Amino acid sequence: MERIAVIDLGSNSARLVIANILPNGHFVVFDELKESVRLGQDMERDGFLKPSRVAQAVKTLKMFRKLCDSYCVDKVYAIATNAVRRAKNQKSFLEEINSVCGFKFKVLNEEEEALHIYHGVINSLDVPKAVIVDISGSSTQIIHYNRRNVLNRENLPFGTITLSDLFNDPNLSPQQQSKMIETYVYDQFSQIAWLKELDPDVQFVGVGGSFRNLAKICKRMKRYPLDMVHNYNISVSDFNSIYDTVKVLDADKRTKIKGLSVERADIFSSALACIKGFFDYTGFSNLVVSGSGIREGIMFNHAVPTTMEKPISDVLGHSVYTMMHYFDVNIPHAEHVCNLSIQLYKQLRVLHKLPRQYVKVLRVAALLHDAGMRIKYYDHPKHSFYFILNSNLYGISHRDLVLAAFVAYGHRMEEFPLAEWNKYKDLLREEDLVAVMKLSVILRIAESLDRPMSGAVKMLNCDVLGDSVIMKTEVEGDCSLEIKDALTAGAEFARAYRKNLEIL
């Protein structure tokens, strides 16, 4: 198995992620390390990286080297962005870290940086049209794409560190400083003509540490039940509530905010003021937080080289198959169960009357219904539930992810876990419970019809006759085991569909 590392040396922090490259274009991150280096701090005066910042970067990269060596990493992608890109002492800095740490860094130009960010987002979010905003320590990238093509991009010469330094006036209150930043960035955004010409269905996607910290704070504020920030949605009203609280606090008080990393506390108000200016200028009502950005973009490009030219077409499917490969799921069996589940869903549409959106839920549950077997056979539906719930799958909403987890949970359980369901009720709708009951039965029958994992049951045709559903199977060979096992779902089927089940 190939193992790669990506080192992202930014203006604010240095990050290392290490991933296993799986067969067929999949990767899984299994370790990471992050350190605050603040390379971009105090650069505005003369354009040089300061000796203390260089020393901290070298110290950090030596730790990265040790971790990479301990894992026997096959390839390291070491990239540097805006602070190093504009540093007058760039050459000597890069020579020093190459000599001391053995890393040969590539300094990305603005276009390369934007494309890597875009690749990280487009291959992990099912958002057809968006404006991506990535606020680093010393720059702000804005990338506009439509249907998997980059249309516009801008790199603005300010970020959380530069804005904090520029408006750091001890004679002004934190709120006054934030207001000045708002005004400044609003004026900068107003010079980008295409920002006022966006289609109504374009979404706002936020990338980077400031957005991730914002999501963590918002989740704590709302007591959100899921521990994931990728594809987390923040309304402008929730953002304003957080911003109004944070902008009046000094740096010491901001360190006490739950969800905010200590090393980001002194520059967080600047980040929020920048986001506020963007909200005000563009009029977006919602923000989608992406946990994937420049580093994930590089990993996608390595694992799936075609993504450099064409993004992944089925984001969710690729993500699900990554999990299936990583946890050694029986893929042919999972695919056959999924196929039979979809057949049943279509055949029983006249009874369940569920909208098409639930097909995605059923697909995820069917493909990952056996994932819990990697923990233990006994109670494996319960283990599959926790696995799906914490899988951080790409290309699926948090609500649909929760529903898929419950469908997998319910397909072999005698009693539905209502106590567990109530933990997520704020994410779900009233009609979802009935839908999950119906989908769980479909999955239960489909799994039974491939109990020997032989794929002998090929096709299903259902007829609704009076109080019964007659399920006719097209098979190869003797399928008495499969049919007998499927008939054990008769009681659950009757409860969910108000019909008796017969299988021929």
C-alpha positions in Angstrom: 0.0 0.0 0.0 1.4 3.4 -1.0 1.6 6.1 1.7 1.8 9.8 1.0 2.2 13.0 3.0 1.1 16.5 2.2 2.7 19.4 4.0 0.9 22.7 3.7 3.1 25.6 4.9 0.8 28.6 5.1 0.9 32.1 6.5 -0.6 31.1 9.8 0.0 27.4 10.4 1.9 24.4 9.1 -0.1 21.2 8.6 1.0 17.7 7.8 -1.5 15.0 6.7 -0.5 11.4 6.0 -2.7 9.1 3.9 -2.9 5.5 2.7 -3.5 5.2 -1.0 -6.0 2.4 -1.6 -6.6 0.5 -4.9 -8.8 2.1 -7.6 -8.3 5.7 -6.7 -9.1 5.9 -3.0 -7.3 7.4 -0.1 -7.8 7.5 3.7 -6.0 10.0 6.0 -4.7 8.2 9.1 -2.6 10.8 10.9 -2.0 14.6 10.9 -0.1 17.2 12.8 -0.6 21.0 13.0 1.5 23.7 14.4 1.1 27.5 14.5 4.1 29.1 12.8 2.7 32.6 11.9 5.1 33.0 8.9 3.0 35.9 7.6 3.3 37.9 10.8 5.1 41.3 10.6 5.9 40.8 6.9 4.1 44.0 5.9 7.0 46.2 7.0 9.8 45.0 4.8 8.6 41.8 3.0 11.0 39.5 4.9 10.2 36.3 6.8 11.3 37.1 10.4 14.1 35.0 12.0 11.9 33.9 14.9 9.2 32.7 12.5 11.7 30.9 10.3 13.1 29.2 13.4 9.6 28.1 14.4 8.9 26.8 10.9 12.2 24.8 10.8 11.4 23.3 14.3 8.0 22.3 13.1 9.2 20.8 9.9 11.8 18.7 11.7 8.9 17.2 13.7 7.1 16.5 10.4 10.2 14.8 9.1 10.4 12.5 12.1 6.7 11.5 11.7 7.0 10.9 7.9 10.1 8.7 8.5 8.4 6.7 11.2 5.6 5.9 8.8 7.9 5.1 5.9 6.1 7.6 3.7 6.7 6.9 0.0 6.1 10.5 -1.3 5.8 13.9 0.2 4.0 16.8 -1.4 5.4 19.9 0.3 3.8 23.2 -0.7 4.1 26.8 0.4 1.6 29.5 -0.2 1.2 33.2 0.1 3.7 34.2 2.9 6.6 32.3 1.3 5.4 33.3 -2.2 5.9 37.0 -1.6 8.9 36.7 0.9 12.0 38.5 -0.3 14.1 35.9 1.5 12.2 33.0 0.0 15.2 31.4 -1.6 17.4 31.3 1.6 14.4 30.0 3.6 13.6 27.2 1.2 17.3 26.2 1.0 17.5 26.1 4.8 14.5 23.8 5.3 15.6 21.6 2.5 19.1 21.3 4.1 17.8 20.8 7.7 14.6 18.9 7.1 15.0 17.3 3.7 11.8 18.7 2.3 11.8 20.3 -1.2 9.0 22.7 -1.2 7.0 23.9 -4.2 5.9 27.5 -3.9 2.4 27.6 -5.5 1.4 30.5 -7.6 -2.0 32.0 -7.1 -3.6 29.9 -9.9 -2.2 26.6 -8.6 -3.3 27.4 -5.1 -6.8 28.2 -6.3 -7.1 25.0 -8.3 -6.0 22.8 -5.5 -8.6 24.4 -3.2 -11.2 23.9 -5.9 -10.3 20.3 -6.4 -10.6 19.7 -2.6 -14.1 21.2 -2.6 -15.5 19.9 -5.9 -14.5 16.3 -5.2 -16.0 16.3 -1.7 -19.2 18.4 -1.8 -22.2 17.9 -4.0 -22.6 21.6 -4.7 -23.0 22.3 -8.4 -22.5 26.1 -8.3 -20.6 28.0 -5.6 -18.2 30.7 -4.6 -15.4 29.3 -2.5 -13.8 31.6 0.1 -10.5 30.5 1.7 -9.2 33.0 4.3 -5.5 32.3 5.1 -3.2 34.3 7.3 -2.1 36.7 4.6 -4.5 36.3 1.7 -8.1 35.5 0.7 -8.8 33.3 -2.2 -12.2 33.6 -3.9 -13.1 31.0 -6.5 -16.3 30.9 -8.5 -17.3 27.7 -10.3 -20.3 26.5 -12.2 -21.1 22.9 -13.1 -17.5 21.7 -12.4 -15.7 24.5 -14.3 -13.8 27.4 -12.7 -15.2 30.7 -14.1 -13.6 33.4 -12.0 -11.0 33.7 -9.2 -9.4 36.4 -7.2 -6.5 36.4 -4.7 -6.8 39.4 -2.3 -3.7 40.5 -0.4 -5.2 40.3 3.1 -6.0 37.5 5.6 -6.5 37.0 9.3 -3.0 38.0 10.3 -2.5 40.9 8.0 -6.0 42.4 8.9 -5.2 41.9 12.6 -1.9 43.7 12.2 -3.3 46.5 10.0 -6.1 47.4 12.4 -4.4 46.7 15.7 -4.9 50.1 17.4 -4.8 50.0 21.2 -6.9 53.2 21.2 -9.8 51.4 19.6 -12.1 48.8 21.2 -12.3 45.3 19.7 -15.7 46.1 18.3 -14.4 49.3 16.6 -11.5 47.4 15.1 -13.9 44.7 13.7 -16.0 47.4 12.2 -13.1 49.0 10.4 -12.1 45.6 9.0 -15.7 45.0 7.8 -15.6 48.3 6.0 -12.2 47.7 4.5 -13.0 44.2 3.1 -16.4 45.3 1.9 -14.7 47.9 -0.2 -12.2 45.3 -1.5 -15.0 42.9 -2.4 -16.9 45.7 -4.2 -14.1 45.9 -6.7 -14.8 42.4 -7.9 -17.4 43.0 -10.6 -18.5 39.4 -11.1 -19.5 39.0 -7.4 -22.6 41.1 -8.1 -23.5 39.0 -11.1 -23.9 35.6 -9.5 -26.8 33.3 -10.3 -29.5 33.0 -7.6 -28.6 29.3 -7.0 -24.9 29.8 -6.4 -23.9 28.8 -2.9 -21.2 30.2 -0.5 -18.6 27.6 0.5 -16.1 28.4 3.3 -12.7 26.6 3.4 -10.0 26.8 6.0 -9.4 26.9 9.8 -11.4 30.0 10.5 -14.5 28.4 8.9 -14.0 25.1 10.7 -13.7 26.9 14.0 -16.8 28.9 13.2 -18.7 25.7 12.5 -17.5 24.1 15.8 -18.7 27.2 17.8 -22.1 27.2 16.0 -22.5 23.4 16.6 -21.8 23.9 20.3 -24.2 26.8 20.4 -27.0 24.7 18.9 -26.0 21.5 20.7 -25.6 19.8 17.3 -25.6 16.0 17.6 -23.1 15.2 14.9 -19.3 15.5 15.4 -18.5 16.7 11.8 -18.0 20.1 10.2 -17.8 19.1 6.5 -21.0 20.1 4.7 -22.2 21.8 7.9 -24.6 24.7 7.0 -24.6 28.0 8.9 -27.4 30.6 8.3 -26.5 34.2 8.2 -28.5 34.8 11.3 -26.5 32.2 13.2 -23.3 33.7 11.9 -24.4 37.2 13.0 -25.2 35.9 16.5 -21.7 34.4 16.9 -20.0 37.5 15.4 -21.9 39.9 17.6 -20.7 37.9 20.6 -17.1 37.6 19.5 -16.4 41.0 18.1 -16.7 42.8 21.5 -14.3 40.4 23.3 -10.6 41.0 23.7 -8.1 38.3 22.8 -7.9 36.9 26.3 -11.6 36.4 26.6 -11.8 34.8 23.1 -9.5 32.0 24.3 -12.4 30.8 26.5 -14.8 30.3 23.6 -15.6 26.6 23.3 -14.9 25.3 19.9 -12.2 28.0 19.1 -8.6 26.8 19.1 -6.4 28.8 21.4 -3.8 29.6 18.7 -6.5 31.2 16.5 -8.2 33.3 19.3 -6.2 36.5 18.6 -7.0 36.6 14.9 -10.5 35.1 14.9 -12.3 38.4 15.1 -10.5 39.5 11.9 -11.7 36.3 10.2 -15.3 36.9 11.2 -15.2 40.5 10.2 -13.9 39.4 6.8 -16.8 36.9 6.5 -19.2 39.5 7.6 -18.1 41.9 4.9 -18.5 39.1 2.3 -22.0 38.2 3.6 -23.0 41.9 3.5 -21.7 42.5 0.0 -22.9 39.4 -1.7 -26.2 38.9 0.1 -25.8 35.2 0.7 -28.2 33.8 3.3 -26.3 30.6 4.1 -22.7 29.3 4.3 -21.6 25.7 3.6 -18.4 24.7 5.5 -16.0 22.5 3.6 -13.6 20.3 5.7 -11.7 19.7 2.4 -9.4 22.2 0.8 -6.0 22.5 -0.6 -4.5 19.4 1.1 -7.4 17.2 0.1 -7.2 18.6 -3.4 -3.6 17.4 -3.7 -4.5 14.0 -2.3 -7.4 13.6 -4.8 -5.1 14.6 -7.6 -2.6 11.9 -6.5 -5.1 9.1 -5.9 -7.2 9.9 -8.9 -5.0 11.7 -11.5 -7.9 12.3 -13.8 -9.4 14.8 -11.3 -6.7 17.3 -12.4 -8.8 17.6 -15.6 -12.2 16.3 -14.7 -13.8 16.2 -11.2 -15.2 13.0 -9.7 -18.7 12.6 -11.2 -20.3 10.6 -8.3 -18.8 12.2 -5.1 -20.9 10.2 -2.7 -20.3 6.9 -4.5 -16.5 7.5 -4.6 -16.6 8.3 -0.8 -18.7 5.2 0.0 -16.4 2.9 -2.0 -13.4 4.4 -0.2 -14.9 3.3 3.1 -15.8 -0.1 1.6 -12.2 -0.7 0.5 -10.7 0.5 3.7 -12.8 -1.7 5.9 -12.7 -4.7 3.6 -16.4 -4.9 3.0 -17.5 -7.7 0.7 -18.1 -5.4 -2.3 -19.9 -7.8 -4.7 -22.3 -8.7 -1.9 -22.9 -5.1 -0.9 -23.5 -4.1 -4.5 -25.9 -6.9 -5.1 -27.9 -6.1 -1.9 -27.9 -2.5 -3.1 -29.2 -3.5 -6.5 -32.0 -5.6 -5.0 -32.9 -2.9 -2.5 -33.3 -0.3 -5.3 -35.4 -2.8 -7.3 -37.7 -3.3 -4.2 -37.9 0.4 -3.7 -39.2 0.9 -7.2 -41.5 -2.1 -7.1 -43.1 -1.0 -3.8 -43.4 2.7 -4.7 -47.1 2.4 -5.0 -47.2 1.4 -1.3 -44.4 3.4 0.4 -45.0 6.6 -1.7 -41.6 8.0 -0.6 -40.0 10.8 -2.6 -36.9 10.1 -4.7 -34.6 11.7 -2.1 -34.7 8.5 0.0 -33.0 6.5 -2.8 -29.7 8.1 -1.8 -30.3 7.1 1.9 -31.1 3.5 0.9 -28.1 3.3 -1.4 -25.7 4.3 1.4 -27.3 2.0 4.0 -27.3 -0.9 1.6 -23.6 -0.5 0.5 -22.4 -0.1 4.1 -24.9 -2.3 6.0 -22.2 -4.9 6.8 -19.4 -2.4 7.7 -20.0 -3.1 11.4 -18.8 -6.7 10.8 -15.3 -5.4 11.1 -15.9 -4.8 14.7 -18.0 -7.9 15.6 -20.6 -10.1 13.9 -22.9 -10.0 16.9 -24.9 -6.7 17.0 -23.2 -5.7 13.7 -26.2 -3.6 12.6 -25.6 -1.5 15.7 -21.9 -1.2 14.8 -22.8 -0.3 11.2 -25.0 2.5 12.6 -22.1 4.1 14.4 -19.7 3.5 11.5 -22.0 5.3 9.0 -22.8 8.0 11.5 -19.1 8.8 12.0 -17.9 8.1 8.5 -17.8 11.8 7.4 -18.9 10.7 3.9 -18.6 13.2 1.1 -21.5 14.3 -1.1 -24.3 13.7 1.4 -26.2 16.0 3.7 -25.9 15.4 7.5 -29.6 14.6 7.6 -29.4 11.9 4.9 -26.3 10.5 6.6 -28.2 10.1 9.9 -31.1 8.4 8.0 -28.8 6.0 6.3 -27.3 5.0 9.6 -30.7 4.3 11.1 -31.8 2.2 8.0 -28.7 0.1 8.5 -29.4 -0.1 12.2 -33.0 -1.2 11.8 -32.6 -3.8 9.1 -31.8 -6.6 11.6 -33.1 -5.3 14.9 -36.2 -6.6 16.6 -37.0 -3.2 18.1 -36.3 0.2 16.5 -34.0 2.3 18.7 -36.3 5.2 19.5 -34.2 6.5 22.3 -31.2 6.8 19.9 -33.5 8.4 17.3 -34.5 11.1 19.7 -30.9 12.3 20.0 -31.1 13.4 16.4 -34.7 14.7 16.2 -33.7 18.3 15.6 -32.0 17.2 12.4 -34.9 15.1 11.2 -38.4 15.5 10.0 -41.6 14.0 11.3 -42.1 11.8 8.2 -38.5 10.4 8.4 -39.3 7.8 11.0 -41.9 6.1 8.9 -39.6 6.3 5.9 -36.8 4.7 7.8 -39.1 1.8 9.0 -40.1 1.1 5.4 -36.5 1.3 4.0 -35.2 -0.9 6.8 -37.6 -3.7 5.8 -36.5 -3.3 2.1 -32.9 -3.7 3.2 -33.7 -6.6 5.4 -35.3 -8.5 2.5 -32.6 -7.6 0.0 -29.9 -8.8 2.3 -31.7 -12.1 3.0 -32.1 -12.6 -0.7 -28.3 -12.7 -1.0 -27.7 -14.5 2.3 -25.1 -17.0 0.8 -23.5 -14.0 -1.0 -23.8 -15.8 -4.3 -25.9 -13.3 -6.3 -28.3 -16.1 -7.3 -31.4 -14.0 -7.0 -31.3 -11.8 -10.1 -34.5 -9.9 -10.4 -37.6 -9.1 -8.4 -41.2 -8.3 -9.5 -43.8 -7.4 -7.0 -47.6 -7.5 -7.4 -50.0 -6.0 -4.9 -53.0 -8.2 -4.7 -55.6 -7.3 -2.0 -53.9 -7.7 1.4 -50.8 -9.2 0.1 -47.6 -8.4 -1.8 -46.5 -11.3 -4.1 -42.8 -11.0 -4.6 -41.6 -13.1 -7.6 -37.9 -13.9 -7.9 -35.9 -14.7 -11.0 -33.1 -16.9 -9.8 -30.2 -19.1 -10.9 -30.2 -22.5 -9.1 -31.8 -23.4 -5.8 -32.6 -20.3 -3.7 -34.7 -21.9 -1.0 -32.3 -20.6 1.7 -32.6 -17.0 0.5 -36.4 -17.1 0.2 -36.8 -18.7 3.6 -34.6 -16.1 5.2 -36.4 -13.2 3.5 -39.8 -14.5 4.7 -38.6 -14.0 8.3 -39.1 -10.3 7.6 -42.9 -10.9 7.1 -43.9 -9.4 10.5 -41.8 -6.2 10.0 -43.1 -5.9 6.4 -46.7 -6.1 7.6 -46.1 -3.4 10.2 -44.4 -1.1 7.7 -46.6 -1.7 4.6 -49.9 -3.0 6.1 -49.6 -6.0 3.7 -48.7 -9.7 4.0 -45.6 -10.8 2.2 -45.4 -13.8 -0.1 -42.2 -14.7 -1.9 -42.1 -17.1 -4.9 
